[in-house]
């Protein structure tokens, strides 16, 4: 099975994440895309994150019924902060018959050379890249293990959604309805 791993905080998951993952799942040779909920991204402040189980629950609700999408809590038991190469090594050992690639936004290519063991990620796994507006071309754009995928340009951010919630404004259509209900019922981000 070919699996695309879509790493993120998903704080909260929103329609931009879902459209991107579904577009790639439907328009590539992947069998599934797995949302890998990161307990702590080494490049983000931990204080702004909801608990990882709450973020996992939101992703689970958001993708319910889509057989091409799945959610993984694999990083919850790994040392924190999580580094992509460590997760890839662990997940490959756990699923030796699966083939994994990572999904990243094009903007990540500008600093991909700073990722821990980025050469090994390219050599053993490969990278599927979805477009981000205004991203300059890098040497990675022409790398044989980097494949740019055509997908809609979506400029929706979880920060924007969290700000709307704090201002008690509507987040309708920015997140799936079940996620919106959960956010309001548990008073997330207030």
N, C-alpha and C positions, 0 to 999 in steps of 0.2 A: 504494500500500500504506500502511496506517495502522499505525504502530509506536509502542508505548509504551516509553519509555526508563526503565529501573529502575537508577538510579545507586547505587553502594555500594562499600564496601571488600570486602564478602563475605569476611571474615577470621575464620572460614571461612563459606562459604555453608551455610545450614542449612534445615531443613524449613519454618521460618516464612517465609523468603524464597521458597521454592519454592511453598508453598501460596498465598501472596499473589499471586505472579506468575501462577500457573496460573489462579487464581480470576478475576483481572482479564482475562486473555487469553480465557477461556471465557465471561465474562459482560459483555463490552463490545463495541464495534464495532471493536476492534483486530484486525489480522491476526496480529500477533506482539508479544511482549514481548521486548526485548533487555536482558540484564543488561550494564550498562556498568561494567566493573571500573575503579574509580578508583585510580590509582597513589598519590595522596595527597589525601585529603579535607582542605580547608583548616581544618576544624573539629576534626580529630583529630590526635593525636600520631603522627608518622611512625614512631617507634621501635618501636611495638607491631605494625606491619604486616609480614606475610610479604611476600616479593618478589611484585610484581604478576603475573609469569608463573606462579608457583605458585598464586595465587588464581584466575587465569584458568583454569588446568587443573582446579582443583576445580569451578568453575562448569560448565565443559565436560562433565566427568564427571557432574555432578549432573543436567544437563538432557538428556543423551543420549537420543535416541529421541522427544523431544517436539517436534513440528514447529511448535508455537505459541511455543516459547521458543528464544532464541538468545543468544549471548554476543558481546560486542564489546570489542576492545582499543583502540578509537579514541582514548582519552585517553592511551595510552602514549607517543604521539609529540607530544602537545601540551605546552606549557609547564606546569610544576608550581609551585604547586598548581593543580589544575584547577577552573575555575569553570563552572557549568552552562551559562550563556549562551554562553561561548566554545565549548564542546563542541557545543551546539545549532547555532550558526552554522556551524561546521566540518562537522558531519554533514549539515546541510541542503545545503551546497555539494556534498558528496560524493554525496549521494543526492537530486538535485533533484526527482525524481518521487514521493518518499515524503512522507508527512505524519507529523510527529512530535509526541508529547505526552510529558510527563514524569510518572512515578509517584512520589508521595511519601507518607510516613506523615503522618497528620493532625497529629501533634505538630510537624511542620515548619511548619505554617501559622502557629504563634504567633510565629515569627521570620522568616517568608518575606519580610517587608518589608526585611530586612537583606541578602538575597541580592543579588549584583551584578546590576544591570539586571533586577530582578524584574518590572518593568512590561513589558519587552520579551518576557520568557518568557510572560507571560500573553497579551499581544497577538498574538504570532506562533505560539505553540505550544499553550498551554493545559496544565492540570494535572489529572491524575486522582489522587484522594486515597483512600487506604485507611485504615480506622479505627484509632485508637489510644485505649485506655482512658484516661479522665480528662482528655481534651484540651478546654480551654475553646473556645467558639465565638469566631471572629475575623471581621473584616470580609471576609476572603477566602472564608469559607464561603458567602457569598451572591454572590460574583463570577460573572458569566456564563461565564467561561473556566475555572472551577474546578468539577469534578464529583466528588462524593463517591460512591465505589463501595462497595457492600456486600461485605464480606469477613470471614472469621473473625478474631476478636481473638486474636492469638498473642503471648504474652509470652515469647519465646525470644530470648536475646541471644548474639551471638558471644563476648562477654566471658565469659559464664557457661560456654560450651563450652570456651573456652581455659583457664579456671580448672579445670574438670574434668580436662582433659588434663594440666595441670601437677600435679594431685593424683593422677594415674594412675587416674582413675575412668572408668567407661564413658560413652561418648557415643552409644551405640547408640540408634537411632530419633530422635536429634536432628539427625543429618546422614545423607545417603544412604550406603548401605553402601560404594559405590565411593570416596566421599570419605573415609569412616572408614579404609578400607584404605590410601589414599594418605597420610593424616595420620600413621598409625602407621608405615608403611614408611619415610617420609622424616623421621620424628621431628619433625614440625612442632609448634611451641609448647612444646617441652620446654626 
